[in-house]
Amino acid sequence: GMSRRAWLGRMAASGAALAAGMAQLRCALARGVVEPGVASVRGDARINGKPALRGMEVKPGDVITTGPGAELVVVIGRDAFLVRAQSRIELLGDATRLLVASLRVVTGALLSVFEPGREKQIRTTTATIGIRGTGLYVEVEKMRTYACLCYGEAELVPVDDPKEAEVVRTTHHDQPRYIYAKGMPSMMERAPVVNHTDAELIMLEGLV
């Protein structure tokens, strides 16, 4: 087989290959062939305050925190998450069946790949994002949330003005949004694509 580095080099060479890699990952997750738990860890990443170690179980009810420069890739049930530096993520759902129903991104950034067909919710201070089996990158800032759908469909709801909700559909990173707190002239606006393909590569490298 191809070395991981060669494979990653090839992946990095094209966005289409990256999309294919993510699709492959979704299939593997859906089939249940990706090992659950902590897949890779860099720097100071913790689960419920304990240092994260490879293979450690992560489940709904747990709180993930990462320090500066840290990064963590975890698989819970048939969903995969990449938590970036200086983040606090609270997982909610059915711990016995390992089903994540919703996540609270208190600070930081998170890349999620969810099992198709299941309703999930990601909450931040300014946004509630309802998604169904899709890939999503979320970054939390003080007055706004950046949300980029990698593929699939999501409903973006500003917490301070739910009637401004918008349903977004995409096949390839072309619908990023900023969702603001109240006091801003508009609750939601198109955002540039903040480059997070590196996060996707790290996630794939951690899991493939």
Contacts in CASP RR format, 6 or more apart in sequence:
PFRMAT RR
TARGET T0000
AUTHOR 0000-0000-0000
METHOD contacts of the structure
MODEL  1
GMSRRAWLGRMAASGAALAAGMAQLRCALARGVVEPGVASVRGDARINGK
PALRGMEVKPGDVITTGPGAELVVVIGRDAFLVRAQSRIELLGDATRLLV
ASLRVVTGALLSVFEPGREKQIRTTTATIGIRGTGLYVEVEKMRTYACLC
YGEAELVPVDDPKEAEVVRTTHHDQPRYIYAKGMPSMMERAPVVNHTDAE
LIMLEGLV
2 10 0 8 1.000
4 205 0 8 1.000
4 208 0 8 1.000
7 208 0 8 1.000
8 201 0 8 1.000
8 204 0 8 1.000
8 205 0 8 1.000
10 17 0 8 1.000
11 17 0 8 1.000
11 18 0 8 1.000
11 21 0 8 1.000
11 201 0 8 1.000
11 204 0 8 1.000
12 18 0 8 1.000
12 197 0 8 1.000
12 201 0 8 1.000
15 197 0 8 1.000
18 197 0 8 1.000
18 200 0 8 1.000
18 201 0 8 1.000
18 204 0 8 1.000
19 151 0 8 1.000
19 172 0 8 1.000
21 204 0 8 1.000
21 208 0 8 1.000
22 113 0 8 1.000
22 135 0 8 1.000
22 150 0 8 1.000
22 151 0 8 1.000
22 200 0 8 1.000
22 204 0 8 1.000
24 208 0 8 1.000
25 34 0 8 1.000
25 80 0 8 1.000
25 113 0 8 1.000
25 203 0 8 1.000
25 204 0 8 1.000
25 207 0 8 1.000
25 208 0 8 1.000
26 113 0 8 1.000
26 115 0 8 1.000
26 116 0 8 1.000
28 34 0 8 1.000
28 207 0 8 1.000
29 75 0 8 1.000
29 78 0 8 1.000
29 79 0 8 1.000
29 80 0 8 1.000
29 113 0 8 1.000
29 115 0 8 1.000
30 78 0 8 1.000
30 115 0 8 1.000
30 116 0 8 1.000
32 77 0 8 1.000
32 78 0 8 1.000
34 75 0 8 1.000
34 80 0 8 1.000
34 207 0 8 1.000
35 55 0 8 1.000
35 75 0 8 1.000
36 57 0 8 1.000
36 58 0 8 1.000
36 75 0 8 1.000
36 76 0 8 1.000
36 77 0 8 1.000
36 98 0 8 1.000
37 55 0 8 1.000
37 56 0 8 1.000
37 57 0 8 1.000
37 58 0 8 1.000
37 74 0 8 1.000
37 75 0 8 1.000
37 76 0 8 1.000
38 47 0 8 1.000
38 52 0 8 1.000
38 53 0 8 1.000
38 54 0 8 1.000
38 55 0 8 1.000
38 56 0 8 1.000
38 58 0 8 1.000
38 72 0 8 1.000
38 73 0 8 1.000
38 74 0 8 1.000
39 54 0 8 1.000
39 55 0 8 1.000
39 73 0 8 1.000
39 74 0 8 1.000
39 75 0 8 1.000
39 80 0 8 1.000
39 206 0 8 1.000
39 207 0 8 1.000
40 54 0 8 1.000
40 71 0 8 1.000
40 72 0 8 1.000
40 73 0 8 1.000
40 202 0 8 1.000
40 205 0 8 1.000
40 206 0 8 1.000
41 52 0 8 1.000
41 53 0 8 1.000
41 54 0 8 1.000
41 70 0 8 1.000
41 71 0 8 1.000
41 72 0 8 1.000
41 73 0 8 1.000
42 69 0 8 1.000
42 70 0 8 1.000
42 71 0 8 1.000
42 72 0 8 1.000
43 66 0 8 1.000
43 67 0 8 1.000
43 69 0 8 1.000
43 70 0 8 1.000
43 71 0 8 1.000
44 51 0 8 1.000
44 66 0 8 1.000
44 67 0 8 1.000
44 68 0 8 1.000
44 70 0 8 1.000
45 51 0 8 1.000
45 52 0 8 1.000
45 64 0 8 1.000
45 65 0 8 1.000
45 66 0 8 1.000
45 67 0 8 1.000
45 70 0 8 1.000
45 71 0 8 1.000
45 72 0 8 1.000
45 83 0 8 1.000
46 52 0 8 1.000
46 64 0 8 1.000
46 65 0 8 1.000
46 66 0 8 1.000
47 56 0 8 1.000
47 58 0 8 1.000
47 62 0 8 1.000
47 63 0 8 1.000
47 64 0 8 1.000
48 62 0 8 1.000
48 63 0 8 1.000
49 63 0 8 1.000
49 65 0 8 1.000
52 64 0 8 1.000
52 72 0 8 1.000
52 74 0 8 1.000
58 64 0 8 1.000
58 74 0 8 1.000
58 75 0 8 1.000
58 76 0 8 1.000
58 91 0 8 1.000
59 76 0 8 1.000
59 91 0 8 1.000
59 95 0 8 1.000
59 98 0 8 1.000
60 76 0 8 1.000
60 91 0 8 1.000
60 92 0 8 1.000
60 93 0 8 1.000
60 94 0 8 1.000
60 95 0 8 1.000
60 98 0 8 1.000
60 99 0 8 1.000
60 100 0 8 1.000
60 101 0 8 1.000
61 90 0 8 1.000
61 91 0 8 1.000
61 92 0 8 1.000
61 93 0 8 1.000
61 95 0 8 1.000
62 91 0 8 1.000
63 88 0 8 1.000
63 89 0 8 1.000
63 90 0 8 1.000
63 91 0 8 1.000
64 72 0 8 1.000
64 74 0 8 1.000
64 83 0 8 1.000
64 87 0 8 1.000
64 88 0 8 1.000
64 89 0 8 1.000
64 91 0 8 1.000
65 87 0 8 1.000
65 88 0 8 1.000
65 89 0 8 1.000
66 72 0 8 1.000
66 83 0 8 1.000
66 84 0 8 1.000
66 85 0 8 1.000
66 86 0 8 1.000
66 87 0 8 1.000
67 85 0 8 1.000
67 86 0 8 1.000
67 87 0 8 1.000
68 85 0 8 1.000
68 86 0 8 1.000
69 85 0 8 1.000
69 86 0 8 1.000
70 85 0 8 1.000
70 86 0 8 1.000
71 82 0 8 1.000
71 83 0 8 1.000
71 84 0 8 1.000
71 85 0 8 1.000
71 202 0 8 1.000
72 82 0 8 1.000
72 83 0 8 1.000
73 80 0 8 1.000
73 81 0 8 1.000
73 82 0 8 1.000
73 83 0 8 1.000
73 202 0 8 1.000
73 203 0 8 1.000
73 206 0 8 1.000
73 207 0 8 1.000
74 80 0 8 1.000
74 81 0 8 1.000
74 83 0 8 1.000
75 81 0 8 1.000
75 207 0 8 1.000
76 91 0 8 1.000
76 98 0 8 1.000
76 100 0 8 1.000
77 98 0 8 1.000
77 99 0 8 1.000
77 100 0 8 1.000
77 115 0 8 1.000
78 114 0 8 1.000
78 115 0 8 1.000
79 100 0 8 1.000
79 112 0 8 1.000
79 113 0 8 1.000
79 114 0 8 1.000
79 115 0 8 1.000
79 120 0 8 1.000
80 112 0 8 1.000
80 113 0 8 1.000
80 203 0 8 1.000
80 207 0 8 1.000
81 89 0 8 1.000
81 103 0 8 1.000
81 110 0 8 1.000
81 111 0 8 1.000
81 112 0 8 1.000
81 113 0 8 1.000
82 110 0 8 1.000
82 111 0 8 1.000
82 112 0 8 1.000
82 199 0 8 1.000
82 200 0 8 1.000
82 202 0 8 1.000
82 203 0 8 1.000
83 89 0 8 1.000
83 109 0 8 1.000
83 110 0 8 1.000
84 108 0 8 1.000
84 109 0 8 1.000
84 110 0 8 1.000
84 111 0 8 1.000
84 139 0 8 1.000
84 199 0 8 1.000
85 108 0 8 1.000
85 109 0 8 1.000
86 107 0 8 1.000
86 108 0 8 1.000
87 105 0 8 1.000
87 106 0 8 1.000
87 107 0 8 1.000
87 108 0 8 1.000
87 109 0 8 1.000
87 110 0 8 1.000
88 105 0 8 1.000
88 106 0 8 1.000
88 107 0 8 1.000
88 108 0 8 1.000
89 103 0 8 1.000
89 104 0 8 1.000
89 105 0 8 1.000
89 106 0 8 1.000
89 110 0 8 1.000
90 103 0 8 1.000
90 104 0 8 1.000
90 106 0 8 1.000
91 100 0 8 1.000
91 103 0 8 1.000
92 100 0 8 1.000
92 101 0 8 1.000
92 102 0 8 1.000
92 103 0 8 1.000
92 104 0 8 1.000
93 99 0 8 1.000
93 100 0 8 1.000
93 101 0 8 1.000
93 102 0 8 1.000
94 101 0 8 1.000
99 118 0 8 1.000
100 120 0 8 1.000
101 119 0 8 1.000
101 120 0 8 1.000
101 121 0 8 1.000
102 120 0 8 1.000
102 121 0 8 1.000
102 122 0 8 1.000
102 123 0 8 1.000
103 110 0 8 1.000
103 112 0 8 1.000
103 120 0 8 1.000
103 121 0 8 1.000
103 122 0 8 1.000
103 123 0 8 1.000
104 122 0 8 1.000
104 123 0 8 1.000
104 124 0 8 1.000
105 122 0 8 1.000
105 123 0 8 1.000
105 124 0 8 1.000
105 138 0 8 1.000
105 140 0 8 1.000
105 145 0 8 1.000
106 124 0 8 1.000
106 125 0 8 1.000
106 140 0 8 1.000
107 140 0 8 1.000
108 139 0 8 1.000
108 140 0 8 1.000
109 137 0 8 1.000
109 138 0 8 1.000
109 139 0 8 1.000
109 140 0 8 1.000
109 196 0 8 1.000
109 199 0 8 1.000
110 122 0 8 1.000
110 137 0 8 1.000
110 138 0 8 1.000
111 135 0 8 1.000
111 136 0 8 1.000
111 137 0 8 1.000
111 150 0 8 1.000
111 196 0 8 1.000
111 199 0 8 1.000
111 200 0 8 1.000
111 203 0 8 1.000
112 120 0 8 1.000
112 122 0 8 1.000
112 135 0 8 1.000
112 136 0 8 1.000
112 137 0 8 1.000
112 138 0 8 1.000
113 135 0 8 1.000
113 150 0 8 1.000
113 203 0 8 1.000
114 120 0 8 1.000
114 131 0 8 1.000
114 132 0 8 1.000
114 133 0 8 1.000
114 134 0 8 1.000
114 135 0 8 1.000
114 136 0 8 1.000
115 133 0 8 1.000
116 132 0 8 1.000
116 133 0 8 1.000
116 134 0 8 1.000
117 132 0 8 1.000
117 133 0 8 1.000
118 132 0 8 1.000
118 133 0 8 1.000
119 130 0 8 1.000
119 131 0 8 1.000
119 132 0 8 1.000
120 130 0 8 1.000
120 131 0 8 1.000
120 132 0 8 1.000
120 133 0 8 1.000
121 128 0 8 1.000
121 129 0 8 1.000
121 130 0 8 1.000
121 131 0 8 1.000
122 128 0 8 1.000
122 129 0 8 1.000
122 130 0 8 1.000
122 131 0 8 1.000
122 136 0 8 1.000
122 138 0 8 1.000
123 129 0 8 1.000
124 138 0 8 1.000
124 140 0 8 1.000
124 145 0 8 1.000
124 159 0 8 1.000
124 179 0 8 1.000
125 140 0 8 1.000
125 145 0 8 1.000
125 159 0 8 1.000
125 181 0 8 1.000
126 143 0 8 1.000
126 144 0 8 1.000
126 145 0 8 1.000
126 158 0 8 1.000
126 159 0 8 1.000
126 160 0 8 1.000
126 179 0 8 1.000
126 180 0 8 1.000
126 181 0 8 1.000
127 145 0 8 1.000
127 147 0 8 1.000
127 156 0 8 1.000
127 157 0 8 1.000
127 158 0 8 1.000
127 159 0 8 1.000
127 179 0 8 1.000
128 157 0 8 1.000
128 159 0 8 1.000
129 136 0 8 1.000
129 138 0 8 1.000
129 147 0 8 1.000
129 154 0 8 1.000
129 155 0 8 1.000
129 156 0 8 1.000
129 157 0 8 1.000
130 154 0 8 1.000
130 155 0 8 1.000
130 156 0 8 1.000
130 157 0 8 1.000
131 149 0 8 1.000
131 152 0 8 1.000
131 153 0 8 1.000
131 154 0 8 1.000
131 155 0 8 1.000
132 152 0 8 1.000
132 153 0 8 1.000
132 154 0 8 1.000
133 152 0 8 1.000
134 149 0 8 1.000
134 150 0 8 1.000
134 151 0 8 1.000
134 152 0 8 1.000
134 153 0 8 1.000
134 154 0 8 1.000
135 149 0 8 1.000
135 150 0 8 1.000
135 151 0 8 1.000
135 152 0 8 1.000
136 147 0 8 1.000
136 148 0 8 1.000
136 149 0 8 1.000
136 150 0 8 1.000
136 154 0 8 1.000
137 146 0 8 1.000
137 147 0 8 1.000
137 148 0 8 1.000
137 150 0 8 1.000
137 196 0 8 1.000
137 199 0 8 1.000
138 145 0 8 1.000
138 146 0 8 1.000
138 147 0 8 1.000
138 148 0 8 1.000
139 145 0 8 1.000
139 146 0 8 1.000
139 194 0 8 1.000
140 146 0 8 1.000
143 180 0 8 1.000
143 181 0 8 1.000
143 184 0 8 1.000
144 178 0 8 1.000
144 179 0 8 1.000
144 180 0 8 1.000
144 181 0 8 1.000
144 184 0 8 1.000
145 178 0 8 1.000
145 179 0 8 1.000
146 176 0 8 1.000
146 177 0 8 1.000
146 178 0 8 1.000
146 191 0 8 1.000
146 194 0 8 1.000
147 154 0 8 1.000
147 156 0 8 1.000
147 176 0 8 1.000
147 177 0 8 1.000
147 179 0 8 1.000
148 173 0 8 1.000
148 175 0 8 1.000
148 176 0 8 1.000
148 177 0 8 1.000
148 191 0 8 1.000
148 193 0 8 1.000
148 194 0 8 1.000
148 196 0 8 1.000
149 168 0 8 1.000
149 169 0 8 1.000
149 170 0 8 1.000
149 173 0 8 1.000
149 175 0 8 1.000
149 176 0 8 1.000
150 170 0 8 1.000
150 172 0 8 1.000
150 173 0 8 1.000
150 200 0 8 1.000
151 170 0 8 1.000
151 171 0 8 1.000
151 172 0 8 1.000
152 169 0 8 1.000
152 170 0 8 1.000
152 171 0 8 1.000
153 167 0 8 1.000
153 168 0 8 1.000
153 169 0 8 1.000
154 167 0 8 1.000
154 168 0 8 1.000
155 165 0 8 1.000
155 166 0 8 1.000
155 167 0 8 1.000
155 168 0 8 1.000
156 165 0 8 1.000
156 166 0 8 1.000
156 167 0 8 1.000
156 168 0 8 1.000
156 177 0 8 1.000
156 179 0 8 1.000
156 188 0 8 1.000
157 164 0 8 1.000
157 165 0 8 1.000
158 164 0 8 1.000
158 165 0 8 1.000
158 179 0 8 1.000
158 180 0 8 1.000
158 187 0 8 1.000
158 188 0 8 1.000
159 181 0 8 1.000
160 180 0 8 1.000
160 181 0 8 1.000
160 182 0 8 1.000
160 183 0 8 1.000
160 187 0 8 1.000
161 182 0 8 1.000
161 187 0 8 1.000
164 187 0 8 1.000
164 188 0 8 1.000
166 177 0 8 1.000
166 188 0 8 1.000
168 175 0 8 1.000
168 177 0 8 1.000
169 175 0 8 1.000
173 193 0 8 1.000
174 193 0 8 1.000
175 190 0 8 1.000
176 190 0 8 1.000
176 191 0 8 1.000
176 192 0 8 1.000
176 193 0 8 1.000
176 194 0 8 1.000
177 188 0 8 1.000
177 189 0 8 1.000
177 190 0 8 1.000
177 191 0 8 1.000
178 188 0 8 1.000
178 189 0 8 1.000
178 190 0 8 1.000
178 191 0 8 1.000
179 187 0 8 1.000
179 188 0 8 1.000
180 186 0 8 1.000
180 187 0 8 1.000
180 188 0 8 1.000
180 189 0 8 1.000
END
